[in-house]
Amino acid sequence: MNPEDIQDRLKEIEGEPEPTLKTLRLAQLLRVLFEERGSRIVIVGGSAIELLTDGQYTSGDIDVCFDFERPSLRVIAEVMGQLGATGGVRSYRVGGMFVDILGPVETLAKTEFREIGGVLVAKPEDLIAERVLMAVYPQPHDECRACAEKILAVALAGELPVDWDEAERVASLPEYGVLKELRAIKEELAKRIQTSKRNIPQ
C-alpha cells in the first residue's frame, strides 16, 4: 500500500464518528500492512468482543495478536511507522486509538476464528471463558462482568453463533476452571431476557 493510500485511509479513520466502525477500519488497515510483510493478524480481547457484538460493548483500543508467530520488533516498528504511530514498543497510538501489539494468538477452542470485514477475530468460545474468568478472579470485577454479559447476551439472543458445548468445554479446562460461573451467569442472563420479553407490551 502506498503512502498516499495509507494517509487517505487514516483520514477516514480519524473522521469516523462511530466507534466500532472506527475500530474495524483501523483493524482492516493493520491487516493489509502486516499481510504485506507475511503476517496475519487476529483481533483479540475487548476489541474482538466489540466487533462480535457489533458495538454493544465498546473497548476503546485494539488488541492485535498474530496467527502463528509474532513478527520482529523491527517489522512491527516499520508498520506502525507507516501509520505515523506514536509510542511503542508494544503499545501505540494511531488515529486517536490505542493499538496493543501482542504475541501469537492463544486459543483452546476447536472452532474457527471468525471473520468480520476481512479481519480475523478471536473465537467467541475462547472469549467467553476468558471474560468470565476475569469477572470472578482474583476477585469480582464489575467491568469484566459487564463485558462477559454483553457477549453472552448477544449469543443467547441468537445474534452471535456460539458452540455452547465447546464454550463449556473450554471454560472447564484447567486454564480457566470457570464452568460453574459461566453456567450461573448464563442462567441469570437467560432469566433476565425472558423477563424483559414478558414485560414488552403486546
C-alpha positions as CSV (number, residue, x, y, z in Angstrom):
1,M,0.0,0.0,0.0
2,N,1.5,3.3,-1.0
3,P,1.9,6.3,1.5
4,E,-0.9,8.3,-0.2
5,D,-3.4,5.5,0.2
6,I,-2.4,5.0,3.8
7,Q,-2.9,8.6,4.6
8,D,-6.3,8.6,2.9
9,R,-7.4,5.6,5.0
10,L,-6.1,7.3,8.2
11,K,-8.1,10.4,7.5
12,E,-11.2,8.3,7.0
13,I,-10.5,6.5,10.3
14,E,-9.8,9.7,12.2
15,G,-13.1,11.2,10.9
16,E,-15.2,8.2,11.6
17,P,-17.7,9.1,14.4
18,E,-19.0,5.6,15.0
19,P,-16.5,3.9,17.5
20,T,-17.0,0.3,16.3
21,L,-16.7,1.2,12.7
22,K,-13.6,3.1,13.5
23,T,-12.1,0.0,15.2
24,L,-12.9,-2.2,12.2
25,R,-11.5,0.3,9.7
26,L,-8.2,0.5,11.6
27,A,-8.1,-3.2,12.0
28,Q,-8.6,-3.6,8.3
29,L,-5.7,-1.2,7.6
30,L,-3.4,-3.1,10.0
31,R,-4.4,-6.4,8.4
32,V,-3.3,-5.1,5.0
33,L,0.0,-3.7,6.2
34,F,1.0,-6.8,8.2
35,E,0.0,-9.1,5.4
36,E,2.3,-7.2,3.1
37,R,5.1,-8.5,5.4
38,G,3.8,-12.0,5.6
39,S,2.0,-11.8,8.9
40,R,-1.7,-12.4,9.6
41,I,-3.3,-10.6,12.5
42,V,-6.1,-11.7,14.8
43,I,-8.1,-9.2,16.8
44,V,-8.5,-10.4,20.4
45,G,-9.7,-9.2,23.8
46,G,-12.2,-6.5,24.3
47,S,-11.8,-5.2,20.8
48,A,-12.8,-8.7,19.5
49,I,-15.9,-8.6,21.7
50,E,-16.7,-5.1,20.4
51,L,-16.6,-6.4,16.8
52,L,-18.5,-9.6,17.6
53,T,-21.3,-7.8,19.4
54,D,-21.5,-5.0,16.8
55,G,-20.6,-2.3,19.3
56,Q,-22.8,-3.4,22.2
57,Y,-19.5,-3.5,24.1
58,T,-17.0,-0.7,23.4
59,S,-13.3,-1.4,24.1
60,G,-11.7,1.9,23.1
61,D,-8.5,0.2,21.9
62,I,-7.4,-2.6,19.5
63,D,-5.6,-5.7,20.8
64,V,-3.6,-7.4,18.0
65,C,-2.2,-10.9,18.0
66,F,-0.8,-13.0,15.2
67,D,-1.8,-16.3,13.7
68,F,1.4,-18.4,14.1
69,E,4.4,-16.3,15.1
70,R,4.8,-12.6,16.1
71,P,6.8,-10.6,13.6
72,S,10.1,-9.0,14.7
73,L,10.1,-5.7,16.6
74,R,11.7,-4.1,13.5
75,V,8.8,-5.2,11.3
76,I,6.2,-4.0,13.8
77,A,8.1,-0.7,14.1
78,E,8.1,-0.3,10.3
79,V,4.4,-1.0,10.0
80,M,3.5,1.4,12.8
81,G,5.8,4.0,11.3
82,Q,3.8,3.8,8.1
83,L,0.8,4.8,10.2
84,G,2.6,7.7,11.9
85,A,2.0,6.0,15.2
86,T,3.4,7.3,18.5
87,G,4.5,5.2,21.4
88,G,5.9,1.7,21.3
89,V,7.3,-1.0,21.6
90,R,4.1,-2.8,22.2
91,S,1.6,0.0,22.7
92,Y,0.9,2.6,20.1
93,R,-1.5,5.4,19.4
94,V,-2.9,5.6,15.8
95,G,-5.7,7.8,14.5
96,G,-6.8,8.6,18.0
97,M,-6.9,5.0,19.1
98,F,-4.6,2.8,21.2
99,V,-3.2,-0.3,19.5
100,D,-1.6,-3.0,21.6
101,I,0.7,-5.3,19.6
102,L,0.8,-8.7,21.4
103,G,2.2,-12.1,20.6
104,P,1.0,-15.3,18.9
105,V,-2.8,-15.8,19.3
106,E,-3.7,-18.2,22.1
107,T,-6.7,-20.4,21.6
108,L,-8.1,-23.5,23.3
109,A,-11.3,-23.7,21.4
110,K,-11.6,-26.2,18.4
111,T,-13.9,-23.8,16.5
112,E,-12.7,-21.5,13.7
113,F,-11.7,-17.9,14.1
114,R,-14.4,-15.5,13.0
115,E,-14.0,-13.1,10.1
116,I,-15.5,-9.6,10.2
117,G,-14.9,-7.2,7.3
118,G,-12.0,-9.4,6.1
119,V,-10.3,-9.3,9.6
120,L,-9.8,-12.4,11.7
121,V,-11.4,-12.1,15.2
122,A,-10.9,-14.3,18.2
123,K,-13.2,-17.2,18.8
124,P,-16.2,-16.4,21.0
125,E,-15.8,-19.7,22.8
126,D,-12.4,-18.6,24.0
127,L,-13.5,-15.0,24.7
128,I,-16.5,-16.2,26.9
129,A,-14.2,-18.3,29.1
130,E,-11.6,-15.5,29.3
131,R,-14.1,-12.8,30.3
132,V,-15.9,-15.0,32.9
133,L,-12.5,-15.8,34.5
134,M,-11.7,-12.1,34.6
135,A,-15.1,-11.3,36.0
136,V,-14.6,-13.5,39.1
137,Y,-10.8,-13.9,39.7
138,P,-8.7,-12.9,41.5
139,Q,-11.7,-11.0,42.9
140,P,-15.1,-10.0,41.4
141,H,-14.7,-7.3,38.7
142,D,-17.8,-5.3,37.7
143,E,-16.4,-4.1,34.4
144,C,-15.3,-7.5,33.3
145,R,-18.6,-9.0,34.4
146,A,-20.4,-6.4,32.3
147,C,-18.2,-7.4,29.3
148,A,-18.9,-11.1,29.8
149,E,-22.6,-10.4,30.0
150,K,-22.5,-8.4,26.7
151,I,-21.1,-11.2,24.6
152,L,-23.3,-13.8,26.4
153,A,-26.4,-11.8,25.9
154,V,-25.7,-11.3,22.2
155,A,-25.1,-15.0,21.8
156,L,-28.2,-16.0,23.8
157,A,-30.3,-13.7,21.6
158,G,-29.1,-15.6,18.5
159,E,-27.2,-12.7,17.1
160,L,-23.8,-14.3,17.5
161,P,-23.5,-18.1,16.7
162,V,-21.7,-19.9,19.5
163,D,-20.9,-23.6,20.0
164,W,-22.2,-23.8,23.6
165,D,-20.8,-27.3,24.1
166,E,-17.4,-26.1,23.1
167,A,-17.7,-22.9,25.2
168,E,-18.4,-25.1,28.2
169,R,-15.5,-27.4,27.4
170,V,-13.1,-24.5,27.2
171,A,-14.5,-23.0,30.4
172,S,-14.0,-26.3,32.2
173,L,-10.3,-26.7,31.2
174,P,-7.7,-26.2,34.0
175,E,-6.5,-23.0,32.2
176,Y,-9.9,-21.4,33.1
177,G,-11.8,-23.6,35.5
178,V,-15.0,-21.4,35.4
179,L,-17.6,-23.8,34.1
180,K,-19.8,-23.3,37.2
181,E,-19.5,-19.5,37.0
182,L,-20.2,-19.5,33.2
183,R,-23.4,-21.5,33.8
184,A,-24.5,-19.3,36.6
185,I,-24.1,-16.1,34.6
186,K,-25.7,-17.6,31.5
187,E,-28.7,-18.8,33.5
188,E,-29.1,-15.4,35.2
189,L,-29.0,-13.7,31.8
190,A,-31.5,-16.1,30.2
191,K,-33.9,-15.3,33.1
192,R,-33.4,-11.5,32.6
193,I,-34.1,-11.9,28.8
194,Q,-37.3,-13.9,29.4
195,T,-38.5,-11.3,32.0
196,S,-37.8,-8.5,29.5
197,K,-39.8,-10.2,26.8
198,R,-42.7,-10.7,29.1
199,N,-42.7,-7.0,30.0
200,I,-42.8,-5.9,26.4
201,P,-46.3,-4.5,25.6
202,Q,-48.1,-6.6,23.0
